Amino acid sequence: MFNIDVEEITWGSATLRLETGRVARQADGAVLASMGETTVLATAVAERSAKPGIDFFPLTVNYQEKTYAAGKIPGGYFKREGRPTE
C-alpha cells in the first residue's frame, strides 16, 4: 500500500534505524530515526513555487520537547509518586 523504506546502521555499539514512508506522509520529506529507546521524527515541507522578490531560502525550525519525554512531569515527585510513609 505504501512505500516504506527502512535502513539500519551500526553506530558504535548501537543500531540506528532510519524509516520513511510510514508516518507524516503529507510532508514533502519525513524520517523516523530510532536508537535504543529514543525516537525522533524529522519532517521537511516546501512550497511548490518560489515567492517573487525573494533571493534567499528562508528556513524555520520548530522544536517541541514533550515534558514527559524529558522527565519533567509537572507537579513534582510527590504528586506523581505519593509521599513516603514515616
N, CA, C and O atoms as a GROMACS GRO file, in nm:
protein
  344
    1MET      N    1   0.082  -0.119   0.000
    1MET     CA    2   0.000   0.000   0.000
    1MET      C    3   0.086   0.125   0.000
    1MET      O    4   0.068   0.212  -0.085
    2PHE      N    5   0.180   0.135   0.094
    2PHE     CA    6   0.271   0.249   0.100
    2PHE      C    7   0.413   0.199   0.080
    2PHE      O    8   0.444   0.084   0.111
    3ASN      N    9   0.497   0.285   0.027
    3ASN     CA   10   0.637   0.250   0.006
    3ASN      C   11   0.715   0.284   0.134
    3ASN      O   12   0.752   0.399   0.155
    4ILE      N   13   0.739   0.184   0.218
    4ILE     CA   14   0.809   0.203   0.344
    4ILE      C   15   0.952   0.155   0.327
    4ILE      O   16   0.976   0.038   0.294
    5ASP      N   17   1.048   0.246   0.349
    5ASP     CA   18   1.190   0.212   0.339
    5ASP      C   19   1.251   0.215   0.478
    5ASP      O   20   1.228   0.308   0.555
    6VAL      N   21   1.330   0.112   0.511
    6VAL     CA   22   1.396   0.103   0.641
    6VAL      C   23   1.543   0.074   0.618
    6VAL      O   24   1.580  -0.016   0.543
    7GLU      N   25   1.628   0.152   0.683
    7GLU     CA   26   1.772   0.130   0.680
    7GLU      C   27   1.821   0.119   0.824
    7GLU      O   28   1.780   0.197   0.910
    8GLU      N   29   1.908   0.023   0.851
    8GLU     CA   30   1.967   0.009   0.983
    8GLU      C   31   2.118   0.024   0.971
    8GLU      O   32   2.181  -0.040   0.887
    9ILE      N   33   2.173   0.110   1.056
    9ILE     CA   34   2.316   0.141   1.053
    9ILE      C   35   2.373   0.112   1.191
    9ILE      O   36   2.315   0.152   1.291
   10THR      N   37   2.486   0.045   1.196
   10THR     CA   38   2.554   0.024   1.324
   10THR      C   39   2.637   0.147   1.354
   10THR      O   40   2.725   0.184   1.277
   11TRP      N   41   2.607   0.210   1.467
   11TRP     CA   42   2.674   0.334   1.509
   11TRP      C   43   2.737   0.306   1.644
   11TRP      O   44   2.669   0.308   1.747
   12GLY      N   45   2.867   0.280   1.645
   12GLY     CA   46   2.933   0.240   1.769
   12GLY      C   47   2.881   0.104   1.811
   12GLY      O   48   2.889   0.008   1.734
   13SER      N   49   2.828   0.095   1.932
   13SER     CA   50   2.772  -0.032   1.979
   13SER      C   51   2.620  -0.036   1.965
   13SER      O   52   2.558  -0.137   2.001
   14ALA      N   53   2.559   0.070   1.914
   14ALA     CA   54   2.413   0.076   1.899
   14ALA      C   55   2.374   0.068   1.752
   14ALA      O   56   2.457   0.084   1.663
   15THR      N   57   2.246   0.044   1.730
   15THR     CA   58   2.192   0.037   1.594
   15THR      C   59   2.100   0.157   1.571
   15THR      O   60   2.006   0.180   1.648
   16LEU      N   61   2.127   0.232   1.466
   16LEU     CA   62   2.045   0.346   1.426
   16LEU      C   63   1.950   0.298   1.317
   16LEU      O   64   1.993   0.247   1.214
   17ARG      N   65   1.820   0.315   1.341
   17ARG     CA   66   1.718   0.271   1.245
   17ARG      C   67   1.654   0.395   1.184
   17ARG      O   68   1.599   0.478   1.255
   18LEU      N   69   1.660   0.407   1.052
   18LEU     CA   70   1.600   0.518   0.977
   18LEU      C   71   1.484   0.463   0.896
   18LEU      O   72   1.500   0.367   0.819
   19GLU      N   73   1.368   0.523   0.912
   19GLU     CA   74   1.247   0.472   0.847
   19GLU      C   75   1.171   0.588   0.783
   19GLU      O   76   1.156   0.694   0.843
   20THR      N   77   1.125   0.566   0.662
   20THR     CA   78   1.047   0.668   0.592
   20THR      C   79   0.928   0.601   0.522
   20THR      O   80   0.936   0.485   0.481
   21GLY      N   81   0.819   0.676   0.510
   21GLY     CA   82   0.702   0.624   0.439
   21GLY      C   83   0.591   0.576   0.529
   21GLY      O   84   0.481   0.550   0.479
   22ARG      N   85   0.613   0.564   0.659
   22ARG     CA   86   0.509   0.514   0.749
   22ARG      C   87   0.432   0.629   0.816
   22ARG      O   88   0.309   0.624   0.822
   23VAL      N   89   0.501   0.731   0.865
   23VAL     CA   90   0.436   0.843   0.934
   23VAL      C   91   0.462   0.972   0.857
   23VAL      O   92   0.557   0.981   0.779
   24ALA      N   93   0.378   1.072   0.881
   24ALA     CA   94   0.391   1.207   0.821
   24ALA      C   95   0.397   1.200   0.668
   24ALA      O   96   0.485   1.259   0.606
   25ARG      N   97   0.304   1.129   0.610
   25ARG     CA   98   0.305   1.112   0.464
   25ARG      C   99   0.263   1.238   0.389
   25ARG      O  100   0.289   1.248   0.269
   26GLN      N  101   0.201   1.335   0.456
   26GLN     CA  102   0.163   1.458   0.388
   26GLN      C  103   0.281   1.555   0.378
   26GLN      O  104   0.274   1.650   0.300
   27ALA      N  105   0.388   1.533   0.453
   27ALA     CA  106   0.507   1.618   0.445
   27ALA      C  107   0.583   1.582   0.318
   27ALA      O  108   0.572   1.470   0.267
   28ASP      N  109   0.661   1.677   0.268
   28ASP     CA  110   0.742   1.650   0.149
   28ASP      C  111   0.853   1.550   0.178
   28ASP      O  112   0.895   1.476   0.089
   29GLY      N  113   0.900   1.548   0.300
   29GLY     CA  114   1.002   1.452   0.342
   29GLY      C  115   0.988   1.426   0.491
   29GLY      O  116   0.967   1.519   0.568
   30ALA      N  117   1.001   1.300   0.532
   30ALA     CA  118   0.989   1.265   0.674
   30ALA      C  119   1.075   1.143   0.703
   30ALA      O  120   1.074   1.046   0.628
   31VAL      N  121   1.148   1.149   0.814
   31VAL     CA  122   1.232   1.037   0.857
   31VAL      C  123   1.207   1.013   1.005
   31VAL      O  124   1.206   1.107   1.084
   32LEU      N  125   1.185   0.888   1.041
   32LEU     CA  126   1.171   0.848   1.180
   32LEU      C  127   1.301   0.778   1.218
   32LEU      O  128   1.330   0.668   1.169
   33ALA      N  129   1.379   0.841   1.305
   33ALA     CA  130   1.509   0.787   1.346
   33ALA      C  131   1.497   0.730   1.486
   33ALA      O  132   1.448   0.798   1.577
   34SER      N  133   1.542   0.606   1.505
   34SER     CA  134   1.534   0.540   1.636
   34SER      C  135   1.670   0.482   1.672
   34SER      O  136   1.737   0.420   1.589
   35MET      N  137   1.708   0.503   1.798
   35MET     CA  138   1.829   0.441   1.852
   35MET      C  139   1.800   0.408   1.998
   35MET      O  140   1.783   0.497   2.080
   36GLY      N  141   1.796   0.280   2.029
   36GLY     CA  142   1.763   0.239   2.164
   36GLY      C  143   1.620   0.276   2.197
   36GLY      O  144   1.528   0.241   2.124
   37GLU      N  145   1.601   0.349   2.308
   37GLU     CA  146   1.468   0.390   2.349
   37GLU      C  147   1.432   0.531   2.301
   37GLU      O  148   1.326   0.583   2.337
   38THR      N  149   1.518   0.593   2.222
   38THR     CA  150   1.496   0.730   2.175
   38THR      C  151   1.451   0.728   2.029
   38THR      O  152   1.511   0.662   1.945
   39THR      N  153   1.343   0.803   2.001
   39THR     CA  154   1.290   0.814   1.865
   39THR      C  155   1.269   0.961   1.832
   39THR      O  156   1.214   1.036   1.913
   40VAL      N  157   1.313   1.002   1.713
   40VAL     CA  158   1.299   1.141   1.668
   40VAL      C  159   1.232   1.140   1.530
   40VAL      O  160   1.271   1.064   1.442
   41LEU      N  161   1.131   1.226   1.514
   41LEU     CA  162   1.066   1.244   1.384
   41LEU      C  163   1.113   1.376   1.326
   41LEU      O  164   1.093   1.481   1.387
   42ALA      N  165   1.174   1.371   1.208
   42ALA     CA  166   1.219   1.492   1.138
   42ALA      C  167   1.140   1.504   1.008
   42ALA      O  168   1.135   1.409   0.929
   43THR      N  169   1.079   1.620   0.987
   43THR     CA  170   1.000   1.642   0.866
   43THR      C  171   1.045   1.769   0.796
   43THR      O  172   1.102   1.859   0.857
   44ALA      N  173   1.019   1.775   0.665
   44ALA     CA  174   1.050   1.894   0.585
   44ALA      C  175   0.934   1.920   0.490
   44ALA      O  176   0.881   1.827   0.429
   45VAL      N  177   0.895   2.046   0.479
   45VAL     CA  178   0.786   2.087   0.391
   45VAL      C  179   0.832   2.207   0.310
   45VAL      O  180   0.896   2.296   0.365
   46ALA      N  181   0.801   2.210   0.182
   46ALA     CA  182   0.843   2.321   0.095
   46ALA      C  183   0.727   2.364   0.007
   46ALA      O  184   0.638   2.285  -0.024
   47GLU      N  185   0.729   2.490  -0.034
   47GLU     CA  186   0.631   2.539  -0.131
   47GLU      C  187   0.671   2.490  -0.269
   47GLU      O  188   0.789   2.465  -0.296
   48ARG      N  189   0.573   2.477  -0.355
   48ARG     CA  190   0.600   2.427  -0.491
   48ARG      C  191   0.665   2.533  -0.579
   48ARG      O  192   0.738   2.499  -0.672
   49SER      N  193   0.638   2.661  -0.551
   49SER     CA  194   0.697   2.766  -0.634
   49SER      C  195   0.759   2.873  -0.544
   49SER      O  196   0.715   2.894  -0.431
   50ALA      N  197   0.861   2.940  -0.597
   50ALA     CA  198   0.930   3.045  -0.521
   50ALA      C  199   0.846   3.171  -0.518
   50ALA      O  200   0.771   3.200  -0.612
   51LYS      N  201   0.858   3.246  -0.410
   51LYS     CA  202   0.787   3.374  -0.399
   51LYS      C  203   0.864   3.480  -0.477
   51LYS      O  204   0.987   3.483  -0.471
   52PRO      N  205   0.795   3.566  -0.549
   52PRO     CA  206   0.865   3.670  -0.627
   52PRO      C  207   0.934   3.770  -0.535
   52PRO      O  208   0.880   3.810  -0.432
   53GLY      N  209   1.055   3.810  -0.574
   53GLY     CA  210   1.130   3.911  -0.500
   53GLY      C  211   1.214   3.857  -0.386
   53GLY      O  212   1.280   3.934  -0.317
   54ILE      N  213   1.213   3.727  -0.363
   54ILE     CA  214   1.295   3.669  -0.256
   54ILE      C  215   1.411   3.594  -0.320
   54ILE      O  216   1.389   3.502  -0.400
   55ASP      N  217   1.533   3.633  -0.286
   55ASP     CA  218   1.651   3.570  -0.345
   55ASP      C  219   1.727   3.484  -0.243
   55ASP      O  220   1.847   3.462  -0.257
   56PHE      N  221   1.656   3.438  -0.140
   56PHE     CA  222   1.718   3.351  -0.040
   56PHE      C  223   1.618   3.242  -0.002
   56PHE      O  224   1.501   3.247  -0.040
   57PHE      N  225   1.666   3.145   0.071
   57PHE     CA  226   1.583   3.032   0.111
   57PHE      C  227   1.552   3.044   0.260
   57PHE      O  228   1.638   3.012   0.343
   58PRO      N  229   1.431   3.089   0.298
   58PRO     CA  230   1.400   3.103   0.440
   58PRO      C  231   1.384   2.965   0.505
   58PRO      O  232   1.323   2.875   0.448
   59LEU      N  233   1.440   2.951   0.624
   59LEU     CA  234   1.434   2.824   0.696
   59LEU      C  235   1.378   2.850   0.835
   59LEU      O  236   1.423   2.940   0.906
   60THR      N  237   1.281   2.770   0.873
   60THR     CA  238   1.221   2.779   1.006
   60THR      C  239   1.235   2.644   1.074
   60THR      O  240   1.206   2.541   1.013
   61VAL      N  241   1.278   2.644   1.199
   61VAL     CA  242   1.291   2.521   1.276
   61VAL      C  243   1.194   2.527   1.392
   61VAL      O  244   1.198   2.621   1.472
   62ASN      N  245   1.108   2.428   1.403
   62ASN     CA  246   1.014   2.416   1.515
   62ASN      C  247   1.055   2.295   1.597
   62ASN      O  248   1.048   2.182   1.550
   63TYR      N  249   1.098   2.320   1.721
   63TYR     CA  250   1.142   2.212   1.810
   63TYR      C  251   1.041   2.200   1.923
   63TYR      O  252   1.011   2.298   1.991
   64GLN      N  253   0.989   2.080   1.945
   64GLN     CA  254   0.894   2.056   2.052
   64GLN      C  255   0.943   1.939   2.135
   64GLN      O  256   0.954   1.827   2.086
   65GLU      N  257   0.974   1.967   2.260
   65GLU     CA  258   1.013   1.860   2.352
   65GLU      C  259   0.899   1.840   2.449
   65GLU      O  260   0.863   1.931   2.524
   66LYS      N  261   0.843   1.723   2.447
   66LYS     CA  262   0.732   1.693   2.536
   66LYS      C  263   0.784   1.682   2.679
   66LYS      O  264   0.892   1.627   2.702
   67THR      N  265   0.708   1.733   2.774
   67THR     CA  266   0.752   1.737   2.913
   67THR      C  267   0.775   1.597   2.967
   67THR      O  268   0.874   1.572   3.036
   68TYR      N  269   0.685   1.505   2.937
   68TYR     CA  270   0.700   1.371   2.990
   68TYR      C  271   0.819   1.299   2.927
   68TYR      O  272   0.880   1.213   2.991
   69ALA      N  273   0.852   1.332   2.803
   69ALA     CA  274   0.965   1.268   2.737
   69ALA      C  275   1.098   1.314   2.796
   69ALA      O  276   1.195   1.239   2.795
   70ALA      N  277   1.101   1.436   2.848
   70ALA     CA  278   1.224   1.490   2.907
   70ALA      C  279   1.235   1.456   3.055
   70ALA      O  280   1.334   1.489   3.119
   71GLY      N  281   1.134   1.390   3.110
   71GLY     CA  282   1.136   1.356   3.252
   71GLY      C  283   1.097   1.472   3.341
   71GLY      O  284   1.126   1.470   3.461
   72LYS      N  285   1.034   1.573   3.285
   72LYS     CA  286   0.994   1.693   3.361
   72LYS      C  287   0.843   1.693   3.378
   72LYS      O  288   0.772   1.773   3.317
   73ILE      N  289   0.794   1.604   3.461
   73ILE     CA  290   0.649   1.594   3.480
   73ILE      C  291   0.605   1.704   3.575
   73ILE      O  292   0.660   1.714   3.685
   74PRO      N  293   0.508   1.788   3.538
   74PRO     CA  294   0.465   1.897   3.625
   74PRO      C  295   0.410   1.845   3.757
   74PRO      O  296   0.345   1.740   3.760
   75GLY      N  297   0.434   1.917   3.863
   75GLY     CA  298   0.381   1.879   3.993
   75GLY      C  299   0.485   1.815   4.082
   75GLY      O  300   0.466   1.807   4.203
   76GLY      N  301   0.592   1.771   4.025
   76GLY     CA  302   0.700   1.717   4.106
   76GLY      C  303   0.680   1.571   4.144
   76GLY      O  304   0.581   1.508   4.108
   77TYR      N  305   0.777   1.521   4.216
   77TYR     CA  306   0.784   1.379   4.251
   77TYR      C  307   0.671   1.338   4.345
   77TYR      O  308   0.611   1.232   4.326
   78PHE      N  309   0.641   1.420   4.446
   78PHE     CA  310   0.546   1.377   4.548
   78PHE      C  311   0.404   1.366   4.494
   78PHE      O  312   0.330   1.277   4.536
   79LYS      N  313   0.364   1.453   4.402
   79LYS     CA  314   0.230   1.441   4.344
   79LYS      C  315   0.220   1.317   4.256
   79LYS      O  316   0.114   1.254   4.249
   80ARG      N  317   0.326   1.284   4.192
   80ARG     CA  318   0.324   1.172   4.100
   80ARG      C  319   0.337   1.039   4.173
   80ARG      O  320   0.265   0.944   4.142
   81GLU      N  321   0.427   1.032   4.270
   81GLU     CA  322   0.458   0.906   4.337
   81GLU      C  323   0.390   0.892   4.473
   81GLU      O  324   0.381   0.782   4.526
   82GLY      N  325   0.344   1.002   4.531
   82GLY     CA  326   0.288   0.997   4.666
   82GLY      C  327   0.397   1.014   4.770
   82GLY      O  328   0.513   0.980   4.745
   83ARG      N  329   0.361   1.066   4.883
   83ARG     CA  330   0.460   1.090   4.989
   83ARG      C  331   0.500   0.957   5.053
   83ARG      O  332   0.416   0.869   5.070
   84PRO      N  333   0.628   0.945   5.090
   84PRO     CA  334   0.672   0.822   5.158
   84PRO      C  335   0.612   0.813   5.298
   84PRO      O  336   0.592   0.915   5.364
   85THR      N  337   0.586   0.692   5.342
   85THR     CA  338   0.532   0.674   5.478
   85THR      C  339   0.643   0.692   5.580
   85THR      O  340   0.760   0.667   5.550
   86GLU      N  341   0.607   0.735   5.698
   86GLU     CA  342   0.706   0.762   5.804
   86GLU      C  343   0.755   0.635   5.866
   86GLU      O  344   0.838   0.638   5.957
   0.00000   0.00000   0.00000
